[in-house]
Amino acid sequence: MTAAMKTVEILLAEDNPGDVRLTRQALKAGNIRANLNVAGNGEEALAMLRRQGSYKNAPRPDLLLLDLNMPRKDGRAVLAEMKQDPRLDCIPVIVLTGSDAEEDVVKSYKLHASCYIVKPADVSAFERVVTAIEDFWFSTARLPKDCLAYKP
């Protein structure tokens, strides 16, 4: 089944309501059907990913859009924990953040982020970034269905 025919699951770990709104708008205008779930802090993102507590029925995301600077647990810690968890380590993580600091870029890749994107300040540029993410990750790339399906 192609991405255009199915609904893809995206988890957005973002504490800025404006960026959440922009991401929703850009996905609605795109070429895929996307179900966007939002975690407002790092602890909530991990609970959703692990399907813990009130998130026991949360869908497994096909992709995580991760802000680095969030309350309660920052994106760096979320990324580190994800990549150490065999149930989550193969979910692609796109760091989508306001930080253009080289140390954040390097640390994110060392923690196995799939890519690093600095959020544009301009609304139309932000929408183009989300559309580019959508086009590449859901039309070009092949995503895993289950991290535990393959055991080396």
LOLUM-819984 format. One record per residue: residue number from 1; residue in one letter; x, y, z of N, C-alpha, C in turn. Coordinates in steps of 0.001 Angstrom, whole numbers, plus 500000, padded with zeros to 6 digits. Each point is the difference from the previous one (the first is absolute). Layout:
residues N
SITE  NUM  a  X  Y  Z  X  Y  Z  X  Y  Z
...
END
This chain:
residues 152
SITE  1  m  500841  498832  500000  499159  501168  500000  500890  501236  500000
SITE  2  t  499758  500943  499133  500823  501196  499921  499595  500996  501066
SITE  3  a  500905  500942  500270  499720  501002  501020  498785  500842  499625
SITE  4  a  499776  500208  498701  498871  500809  499575  498675  499304  500304
SITE  5  m  500000  498675  500157  498777  499251  500220  499712  499775  501490
SITE  6  k  500988  500018  500838  499782  499734  501419  500241  501255  500818
SITE  7  t  499537  499969  501211  500249  501110  500911  501298  499708  500735
SITE  8  v  500906  500962  499998  501261  499837  500712  499867  500622  501380
SITE  9  e  500710  499425  500936  499989  500466  501380  501258  500817  500277
SITE  10  i  499812  501223  500430  501118  500880  500326  499838  500454  501441
SITE  11  l  501076  499900  500753  500023  500562  501343  500839  501266  499943
SITE  12  l  499408  501094  500413  500690  501280  500084  500264  500290  501464
SITE  13  a  501256  500039  500399  500386  500357  501364  500400  501470  499959
SITE  14  e  499066  500836  500414  500145  501452  499836  499195  500717  501065
SITE  15  d  500620  500962  500679  499297  500729  501047  499483  501363  499546
SITE  16  n  500308  500423  498798  499564  501296  499491  498696  499833  499222
SITE  17  p  498881  500522  500518  498712  499837  499315  499989  500566  498581
SITE  18  g  500749  501060  499766  500075  500579  498655  500639  499041  499013
SITE  19  d  501068  499325  500411  500660  499033  499125  499130  498762  499785
SITE  20  v  499231  499625  501014  499066  498882  499847  498957  500367  498948
SITE  21  r  499460  501208  500102  498983  500456  499048  500569  500044  498582
SITE  22  l  501198  500545  499837  500628  500070  498673  500237  498605  499419
SITE  23  t  500427  499073  500836  500242  498637  499537  498700  499351  499549
SITE  24  r  498941  500178  500782  498682  499463  499615  499551  500567  498656
SITE  25  q  500125  501318  499834  499594  500651  498752  500778  499440  498815
SITE  26  a  501299  499888  500161  500835  499526  498899  499664  498556  499639
SITE  27  l  499733  499170  500989  499655  498604  499724  498632  499900  499325
SITE  28  k  499061  500840  500401  498674  499984  499367  500083  500403  498534
SITE  29  a  500919  500892  499689  500143  500470  498619  500817  499026  499144
SITE  30  g  500600  499005  500634  500887  499073  499289  499283  498921  499226
SITE  31  n  500795  499070  499513  499517  498936  499117  499687  498688  500710
SITE  32  i  500155  499954  501308  499751  498758  500720  498928  500220  501052
SITE  33  r  499428  498898  500441  499096  500062  501149  500843  499709  501225
SITE  34  a  500069  500975  500875  500833  499842  501191  499171  500202  501254
SITE  35  n  500225  499126  500963  499425  500145  501327  501115  500554  500877
SITE  36  l  499838  501237  500449  501025  500654  500802  499618  499955  501466
SITE  37  n  500822  499325  500789  499861  500004  501453  501067  500928  500544
SITE  38  v  499674  500717  501065  500913  501003  500537  500311  499707  501458
SITE  39  a  501277  500044  500318  500476  499913  501380  500606  501356  500339
SITE  40  g  499555  500592  501091  500447  501334  500367  501282  500047  500812
SITE  41  n  500523  498841  500367  501277  499951  500720  500640  498629  499758
SITE  42  g  501244  499872  500386  500736  498767  499736  499483  498788  500743
SITE  43  e  499558  500187  501234  499454  498865  500755  498736  499464  499334
SITE  44  e  499151  500905  499540  498778  499589  499312  500337  499289  498684
SITE  45  a  500995  500499  499286  500407  499358  498742  500428  498559  500247
SITE  46  l  500820  499770  501014  500449  498637  500295  498840  499114  500455
SITE  47  a  499084  500557  500786  498834  499216  500443  499151  499605  498795
SITE  48  m  499849  500909  499050  499232  499683  498791  500715  498939  499174
SITE  49  l  501300  500159  499837  500779  499034  499226  499960  498608  500632
SITE  50  r  500084  499967  501325  500010  498719  500716  498601  499478  500319
SITE  51  r  498994  500789  499676  498605  499638  500253  499778  499719  501491
SITE  52  q  500424  500954  500814  499888  499864  501445  498838  500822  500543
SITE  53  g  499430  499539  501090  498945  500741  500688  498817  500279  499100
SITE  54  s  499601  501246  499962  498821  500375  499199  500259  499910  498504
SITE  55  y  501225  499709  499608  500351  499881  498572  500101  498542  499546
SITE  56  k  499433  499080  500767  500140  498575  499664  499438  499666  498624
SITE  57  n  499072  500785  499482  499441  499754  498674  500528  500973  498944
SITE  58  a  501065  500706  500333  500572  500952  499043  500517  499245  498776
SITE  59  p  499817  500567  498823  500521  499335  498803  501525  500065  499968
SITE  60  r  500597  498969  499413  501455  500013  499810  500311  500983  498883
SITE  61  p  500827  501010  500271  500278  500971  498939  500912  499415  498917
SITE  62  d  499746  500428  498783  500888  499668  498889  501219  500917  500015
SITE  63  l  499850  501158  500650  501033  501030  500001  499814  500883  501227
SITE  64  l  501109  500439  500586  499962  500946  501109  500637  501303  499552
SITE  65  l  499271  501101  500164  500546  501347  499813  500304  500517  501397
SITE  66  l  501265  500258  500287  500445  500241  501375  500652  501356  500166
SITE  67  d  499424  500820  500867  500631  501263  500398  501018  499680  501096
SITE  68  l  501120  500688  499990  501015  499731  501022  499691  500682  501324
SITE  69  n  499442  501188  499952  499821  500805  501205  498559  499924  500478
SITE  70  m  499750  498979  500819  498671  499783  500556  500099  499899  501522
SITE  71  p  498876  500244  500677  500004  499865  501463  499980  498536  500441
SITE  72  r  500323  499821  501261  499954  498723  500735  501056  498998  499547
SITE  73  k  500217  499850  498724  501092  499168  499476  500264  500537  498602
SITE  74  d  501224  500428  499754  500252  500613  498697  500129  498950  498892
SITE  75  g  500002  500469  498778  500028  499111  498844  501244  499139  499926
SITE  76  r  501116  500498  500501  501240  499216  499984  499828  498744  500855
SITE  77  a  499397  500170  501174  499764  498865  500898  498982  499038  499394
SITE  78  v  498968  500533  499349  499007  499152  499335  500680  499164  498927
SITE  79  l  500808  500641  499181  500706  499302  498922  500928  498922  500558
SITE  80  a  500739  500321  501033  500915  499027  500608  499233  498783  500525
SITE  81  e  498894  500232  500690  499216  498880  500540  499373  499169  498887
SITE  82  m  499500  500674  498980  499394  499261  498875  500997  499056  499351
SITE  83  k  501180  500495  499745  500980  499221  499256  500623  498888  500835
SITE  84  q  499720  499984  501315  500433  498905  500858  498889  498982  500236
SITE  85  d  498820  500268  499476  498842  499131  500205  499733  499214  498719
SITE  86  p  500153  498681  500006  499830  499216  498771  498584  500042  499423
SITE  87  r  499037  500457  500787  498633  500143  499464  499842  501301  499220
SITE  88  l  500927  500937  500198  499872  501337  499423  501174  500419  499126
SITE  89  d  501102  499260  500073  501241  500491  499395  499982  500137  498486
SITE  90  c  499074  499360  499315  499979  500126  498542  498972  501010  499501
SITE  91  i  499290  500671  500893  499087  501055  499574  500843  501201  499571
SITE  92  p  499831  500465  498767  500767  501166  499558  499657  501236  500829
SITE  93  v  501041  500724  500368  499839  501211  500800  500575  501179  499224
SITE  94  i  499144  500952  499716  500445  501238  499367  500031  501063  501082
SITE  95  v  501187  500488  500281  500123  501099  500943  499576  501250  499240
SITE  96  l  498945  500638  500479  499451  501219  499404  499977  501031  501111
SITE  97  t  500999  500858  500013  500247  500841  501165  500441  501399  499600
SITE  98  g  499946  500904  500942  500452  501365  499768  501496  500165  500149
SITE  99  s  500670  499018  500544  501442  500098  500254  500812  499709  498744
SITE  100  d  500892  500936  499658  500939  499723  498918  501424  499829  500539
SITE  101  a  500101  499757  501309  501304  499811  500638  500655  498714  499504
SITE  102  e  501226  500096  499597  500722  498846  499469  500055  498853  501008
SITE  103  e  500132  500320  501276  500043  498934  501008  498682  499216  500039
SITE  104  d  498870  500669  499771  498711  499299  499960  499896  499116  498758
SITE  105  v  500496  500499  498883  499985  499218  498760  500825  498727  500194
SITE  106  v  501230  500156  500465  500900  498860  500177  499435  499015  501016
SITE  107  k  499543  500505  501133  499475  499103  501038  498785  499238  499488
SITE  108  s  499121  500664  499250  498803  499330  499468  500387  498862  499062
SITE  109  y  500957  500243  499122  500431  498924  499094  500726  498892  500760
SITE  110  k  500781  500355  501016  500658  498962  500799  498977  499148  500750
SITE  111  l  498835  500596  500295  498916  499254  500644  499111  499297  498970
SITE  112  h  500408  500029  498748  499348  499290  498891  498697  500626  499520
SITE  113  a  499947  501342  500016  498886  500678  499341  500082  499682  498513
SITE  114  s  498855  499888  499360  499965  499721  498563  500351  501240  499189
SITE  115  c  499640  501155  500494  500430  501253  499390  499770  501144  500973
SITE  116  y  500579  501129  499694  499945  501178  500861  499580  501182  499150
SITE  117  i  498911  500658  500385  499499  501145  499260  499777  501146  500972
SITE  118  v  500530  501173  499640  499749  501199  500788  498689  500601  499516
SITE  119  k  499087  500266  500933  498700  500566  499650  500196  501377  499379
SITE  120  p  499447  500191  498824  500051  501347  499419  499066  500935  500762
SITE  121  a  500357  501267  500075  499166  500980  500691  498813  500418  499140
SITE  122  d  500153  499951  498701  498959  500402  499055  498944  498894  499868
SITE  123  v  498724  500366  500057  498908  499028  499963  500016  499176  498715
SITE  124  s  500160  500640  498853  499972  499246  498743  501218  499082  499892
SITE  125  a  501139  500432  500520  501190  499130  499992  499784  498810  500932
SITE  126  f  499338  500221  501142  499695  498905  500920  499091  498990  499309
SITE  127  e  498991  500475  499309  499094  499109  499281  500735  499206  498923
SITE  128  r  500948  500643  499319  500789  499285  498976  500852  498896  500627
SITE  129  v  500531  500261  501191  500803  498992  500702  499132  498795  500348
SITE  130  v  498821  500239  500546  499110  498893  500362  499587  499222  498747
SITE  131  t  499732  500694  498912  499656  499333  498741  501164  499165  499492
SITE  132  a  501214  500508  500114  501185  499245  499570  500182  498747  500857
SITE  133  i  499771  500115  501301  500070  498835  500897  498983  498963  499549
SITE  134  e  498789  500457  499792  498917  499120  499571  500342  499312  498670
SITE  135  d  500456  500777  499039  500322  499436  498684  501099  498944  500086
SITE  136  f  501067  500302  500735  501094  499036  500074  499639  498772  500825
SITE  137  w  499549  500212  501236  499820  498881  500924  498804  499118  499677
SITE  138  f  498992  500542  499307  498810  499198  499732  499784  499675  498527
SITE  139  s  500803  500590  499126  499873  499676  498576  501257  499339  499447
SITE  140  t  501155  500319  500557  501260  499481  499472  500599  498915  500887
SITE  141  a  500129  500285  501276  500633  499062  500929  499052  498851  500344
SITE  142  r  500582  498877  500350  499221  498871  500506  500187  499958  501506
SITE  143  l  498895  499991  500728  500042  500020  501455  499745  498611  500564
SITE  144  p  500591  499692  501156  499756  498692  500617  498601  499932  500592
SITE  145  k  499447  498802  500015  498673  499806  500591  500103  499689  501489
SITE  146  d  501060  499305  500387  500113  499548  501386  501474  499846  500344
SITE  147  c  500440  500718  501019  501404  499951  500388  500437  498617  500469
SITE  148  l  499076  499246  500571  500374  498687  500543  499873  498873  498978
SITE  149  a  499519  500336  498788  499820  498966  498981  501322  499408  499522
SITE  150  y  501050  500806  500018  501323  499535  499560  500889  499829  501216
SITE  151  k  500555  498819  500121  500924  499730  501104  501309  499540  499389
SITE  152  p  501042  500831  500126  501301  499645  499384  500608  498752  500606
END
